[in-house]
Amino acid sequence: MLAKLEQSAAAAGVRELKGTRHIVFVLPKAAKLEVLAHVPFKETLAAALARRKKKVEELVKSPIATDLPQGGLASWVMLDPAHAVFDQQTALRKAMQLVLGEKPERLVVAVYGTAAQRRRAAELAAYAAWINGARLPERKKEPGGTALQSIHLYGHRASDGFAGLRAVAEGNLLCRELTVLPPNELTPGSYRKQVRQIAKQHGWRHDEYDTARLRKMGAGAFTAVARGSAEQDAAIVHLRYRHPRAKRSIALVGKGICFDTGGHNLKPARYMLGMHKDMNGSAVALGILLAAAATKLPLQLDCWMAISRNDIGPRAYHQNEVVTALNGTTIEIVHTDAEGRMVLADTLALAARAKPDLIVDFATLTGSMHVAVGERYSGIFATSDALVRQAVAAGNAVGERVCAFPMDEDYDEALDSEIADVKQCTMEGEADHILAARFLKRFIGDRPWLHMDLSSAKCKGGLGAVATDVNGFGVAWGVEFLKAALTR
């Protein structure tokens, strides 16, 4: 649940802030404090800067906290409009952490500058306060404090209460809440139940393709992965959102592996730890759907979630098996830990049958993408240069940065199989993020397609606006990308 937002267009002075216990001051970039008229407690800030031997413009990168004369705790940050959105979000996240660390129930945010500066600062600050004030699920005997209950914003008033930003924050929070749940709580069966309830709550059409139905349909790639689970509760879940004025149809596809042991090619403990988060791609797709529906984007959206586990057991699939995917492609199994591309293969083929105008998939798919870009970017592949440009622009606009990779046809030589249409992967692992994309492309038919390998789904210490390691990367990007699609 996100905090309630109260707004006041008036600037906050000493009188308005009387009794405030936790406050974030968001200032425009300035070389001297003297030019910042009407900002209260400048003397307190000046003394703190002098003690730290810092210049005021350093607040752009390094916010500081001070105690206020009336006993409150304040953080101070400056926003430079010349900086990238990601950098501004990072500064605001750091400023929020300085006060939210005390787990307050009420937070005051005061923005200053010109009308345009206050408006932009208010947007960034409201979003950062919402997503960082919420509490993710935890199972501690003594919980670590309550969630933020209310935000009072001074200096700008949005007539709609920043409804669009709130929707994105809610989608991001849903994504993170699902991703951090332990694997004994978020099983494929319980995940499906939660999605069913969410669909009912929001009036989305809902359908499930369980393993029996998928076997009958010939979805051999998905069911090969699902075979190893003692509980045969895997399924492809399909959600539909329809706007009456929609002119474009877009399919969102997400990898939902609720736990990944690696199968018979068992992961070592070091790499198996945290594999309950391997369903993050499906949570990103669901979070985008939630935000897009809340903002009533005039689109037809289909959300396809490939929900399963990759377990080890007597019935689990083996190396050298040949399975037949939903579109008739035969696949030679090379490594059972390359299960993500298997469940996505049939899910993409299923999504492509409806011939959407565009397919976008999300997956924590390959370790080689982590090697390529680390945890601060996610990698993308697309069927056209125009889609790449649109994806990069969306990432820059919302502070969720993506990096484009090549996907040339000659990479397919590495996936040539002597006994099947294609190898699932190679044992060498070289350029596996690219080979995985080339593999997936076989299952989209003639549809325009964009694939996001979520290497930044988890970033130690937070990323951009989000302070938690699990950051919901892709939700804000997806909403921005969809909004841009309306103009194309």
N, C-alpha and C positions, 0 to 999 in steps of 0.2 A: 504494500500500500504506500502510495506516495504522499508526501506532506501536503497539507492544504496551503494554498498561496493567497496571501493578502497583499494588496498593492496600494501604493500612494504615489501620485505624481509629484508631490512636494519633495523638495530636497530635505535630507535628514540633517538636523542641527543638534546641538547639545540638548535642547529641550525635548526634541522628539526621541532622542536616544536615552533619556533618563530611565534608569532601571534596567536597561538592556544588558543581558549577561553574555551573549555571544553575538558578535557582529563581524561581517566581512565588508571592508571598505574597498570598492572597486573604482580606481582612479584612472583618468586618462594619462597618457605618457606626458611627463613634464620634467624639465631639467632642474626646476626649483620649486620648492613647496609653496613659495609665496604666490605663485601664479594660480594656485588652486583655491580660488575664492570659495567661501561658504563651506569648506571641508572642516568639520570639527576636530578637535584634539590634535591639530597639527603639531603642537608643541610636544605632545607625547611621542608622536612619530619621529619628529626631528631629534629628540633626545635618544630614542632607540637606534636610529640610524647612526648618530654620532658615536654611540657606545660600541656599535659593531663596525665602525669605520667604513660605512657603506654610503654610496651616493643614492639619491632618491630614485634615479632612473634605473637602478639595479632591481627595483621592485618588479620590473617587467619580467625578469627571469627568476628572481628569488624573493618571494613574499616573506614578510616577517610578522610575528605576533607580538602584541604589547598588552600589558594590563592597563585598563583605563582608570581614570581617577575615581569613578564611582564603583570600581571593583569588577567591572566587566572584562571579558577577554575579546580582543579585536585582532583580526588579521588584515594586512594591508597588501594590495596588489595593484600593479599598473598594467593596462592593456595597450599594446601598440598596434594600431590597425594595419601597419605595414607588415606585421608578422603573420605567418601562416595561421590558419584557424587552429591547427593542431597545437602550435606553440602557445596561443592564447588560452586554449583549453587546459594545457598542462599547467600554466601559471595559476589559473583559477582552481584547478584541482588541488594544487599544493596549498593555496590559500584556504580552501575549504577544509583540508585535512587538519590545519592548525587549530581550528575551532571545533570541528566535528569530532575530533579525538576525545572530547569530553562528553560525547553522547548527549548533546542538549536536546530538549524537546521542542524548543523554539529557536529559530535563527533569524537574525535581521541582516539583510543585504542592502547596502546603500551605494548607489551608483552616481557618478558625478561627470561633468563635462558638458559638451554641447548636446542638443536634443538627439542628434544622430549617434553620438558616442554613448549616451545613456541608454538609448534603445538597444544598441548592439551589446553593451555590457550586461544589460538586464536579461537579454536572451541567453547569453552564454552562462551567466550566473544562475539563472533559474534552473537551467538544465543540469548544471553541475551540482547544485544543491539537491535537486530531486534524486538524481541517481546515486549520489554519495550519502544522502541522508537516510536512504532505505537500508534495511537490515536483511542480509541474506540468511537462509536457513542454517541453523546450527543446532547441535545436539549436546550442548554443555549442561552440566548440572546447575551451574550458576551462569545464566545468560549475561552477556557483556553489555547490558544497557538497552534502553528502548530506542526505537527508530525516531527520526525527526518527525514531529507532528505538524508543525506549521512554519512557514517562511513568510516574513514580512519584508516586502521589497519597497524601498524608498527611491524616488528619483525618476521612475517611469511607470506608466500604467498601460497595459495592453488590454484593449477592449474585450478580447476573447480569452484573456487569462493565459496566453501562450498555449492554447489548446493543442496545436500541432506538435510543439515541443514536448508537452506532457504526454501525448500519445506515443511519441518515440521513446521517451523515458520509461513508460509503462512496458513497451515492447522489449526494451533493453533489460528491464528488471525481470520480466518473465523469463527471458532467455537465460539470465544468470541464475535465477532461482532454480530452474530445472537442471542446469548444468552442474551445479554444486551438490545436488542431492546424492547421497551415497547409493551404491548399486543395489543394496538390499531393499532400498525404498523405491528407486526408479528402475524397476524391471520393465521389460517390454510390455507385459500385461498391465502394470500400474500406469505406465506412461500412456498407453492407449486409453485407459480409463480417464486420466486427467484431460487428455486432448478431447475426448468425447464430451466431457463436462464443459470445457471451454467453448467448444463448437455450439453446444446447446445454449449456453449463456449468451452468445453473440449472434445466434440465429444463422450460423453457417451450415450449409449442407455437408454431410459427413458420410464417408463410406470407408470400409476396411476390407483389405484383401489379405485374409489370413493364409497360413501356409498351405492348407488343404486347397483353397481356391487358387492360389498361385501355382501349385503343382499341376492342377488340372489345366491351367492356362498355358503351362510350359515355361514358367519363370524359373529355370534351373539355376541361374546364377544366384539369385536371392535365396532360394530354398537350400542351396548347397551350404551357405554360411549358417543358416538357421538350424540345420540338421543337428549340430552338436549340442544344442541346449536341451537340458532335461525337460524343461517346461516349453512345450511347443506353442509359445505365445507371441512369436514374431509376426509382423504384418506390415504391409504398406498401407499407410493411412492417407486418405484423400479428403481435403477440406476445400470448400468452394465459397468464394465471396463474389457477389454479382452486384454491380452498380447499374441502375436503369439507364444511365447515359453512357455506359462504357462503349468505347470503339476499339479498344485494344485488349488482347488477352495475353496474360503472362503466367507462366508456370514457375513456381518456386519449389525447388527440390532440395531436400536436406538429408544428410547421412545421420542416422539415429542409432548407432551402435552403443547400447547401454553399458556394455563392458566388453573389453577386447583382451582376451588372454593371448591372442596370436594363434589360437588353434593348435594343431599338432606341431607347428613351428613356434613353439611356446616362447613368449617373450621372457627375458630375464627379469627378475624382480624390479630392478632399477627402472625398466621401461614399462613394466606393467602397472606400476603405481600411478594412479591418476587416470587410468583408462576408463573409469566411469564417465569421464568427460568427453568420450569419443562420440557422444550423441549431440555435440554442440551444434553441428550444422543444421540438424533438424530443428533445434531450439531457435536458431537464428531465423530460419524460414518462418517458423510460427510467430516469432516476435515481430517480424516485418508484416505478416498478415494482420496481426492484432493492431499495429499502428496504422496501417493503410486503411483498414476497415473503420477505425475510430475517426480518422480524418476524412472518411468518405471519398477516397480517391476514385475518380470515375474510370475504373478498370474492371476487367474480369480477371480474378486471381484464383489460381488453383495451387494449393499447397500440398505437396507430396512428401510424406515422411517415411523413410526407409528404416523401420524400427526392428531391431534384432539384438542379439548378443553374438559374439564370436567365442564360443566355448570349446573346450577340449573334452572329448568323450568318445565312446565306442562308435557313435554314428556320425562324428564330425568328418567333414570332408578332408581329403588327403591330397598331397602332391601327386601330380601326373594324372589325376582324374580329368576327364573331358566332360564338360557340362554344356547344355544348350540353353542359351538365354532366350528371353521372351521374343526377340525379333528374329530368332533362328540362328544367330551367330553361335558357333561352337568355340568354347574357351578351354585351353589347356591350363590346368592349375599348376603354378610354379611355386607359389609360396602362400601358405594359408593365412599369413598375417597381412596379406593384401586384400582383406575382405571388404574394405570400404568401396572399392571400385566394383566389386561384385554386386553388392546390394544396390549400388547406384545404377549399374547397368540396366537392370530390369525396371527400376523405378523411372529412369530417364526414358526408356522405351515405352513405358506405360503413359508417361506424361506426353510424349511426342505423338501418341495416337490421336489426341484431340486437336493436333495441329495448331498449337498456340502461336502467337506472333513472336514470342521469345521464350526461351527456357533459361533460367538462372539456377545454378546449383551451388550449394554450400557444403563443405566437408572439411573436417580435420583429417586430411587424407594422407599426406606423405611426410616422412621425416626429412626428406631431401629438401623440401621447401623451407623447413626450419634452418637447414644448413645454408640455403641460398640467401635468405633475407632475415633470419633471426625471428624475434618475437614482436617486432615493432611495425612490420608491414605484413599484409597478406598478399599472396600471389594470385594473379588472374590470367585466364586464357579465354580467347573469344574467337568467334568465327569471322569477325571483320574488324578492320582497323577503327571503324566508326564506333563500334561497341567498346573497344579498348579506350578510346578517347573519352567517351561518355562515362565509363567506369572510373577512370582516373580523376576526371573532373568532379564526380560525385564524392569521391574520397577526400579530395582536397577541400571541398565545400563544407564537409561535416567533421573533418579531423580524423577520419578513418582511412588511412592511406593504403593504397594498393599499388603493386608493381606488376607490370605486364611481362609475360614470358613468351618466347617463340613456341610455335606448335606446327613446325613444317612437316610435310608429308614424309620426308625421308627418314624421320625418326622411327617410322613404322617398321623399318628393317629389323630393329632390335626385338620386335614382338612377333616376328615370323615363327610359326610353329610347323613342325613336320607332320603333325597328326590332327591339327584343328585349324579353324579359321584364324585364331589369334592366341598368343600367349597372354596370360593375365598380367605378367610382369617379367622382369629378369632377375636372376640371382645376384648379378653384379650390383644392381641398385643405382647405376650411374644415370643421372638426369631422370630419376624416377618420377619427379613431379611432372615432367614433360611427357614421359611415357604414359603416365596415368591419364593425363588429359587426352592424349592421342587414343588411348583405349576407350575412354568414355565417349569420345566423338562418334564412335561406331554405333551408338545407341540413340542418337538424337534425330535420325532421319535427315531431312533437308531443313530442319528448323534452325533459325538463328539461335545462338547459344553462348552463354558466358559461364565459366566455371571458376569458383573462388576456393582456393586451398587455404584454409584458415590457420596459417602459422601463427597469427597474433591472437588467437582465441584466448590464450593465457599469457600474460606478461607480468613478470615479477615486479611488484611495486605499483602496478597500475599502468594505464596507457591513455594518453589524451585526457579527456574529461573524467575518466573512471578510475577510482582509486583501488578497486579490488583487482587481484590477479586475474580472475575470470571476469572479463570486461564486456561481454556482449557485443564484441566487434562484429560488424556486418548489418546490424539492425538499422542504425542511423544511415549507414551507406545505402542499404536497400531501399529505404523510404525516399531518400534523395534521388536515387537512380530511377525509381518508379515515377516520381514527380517529373523528372526530366523526360521520361518516356512519353508523357502526355503531350509534349510539345513537338514530338518527332512525327 
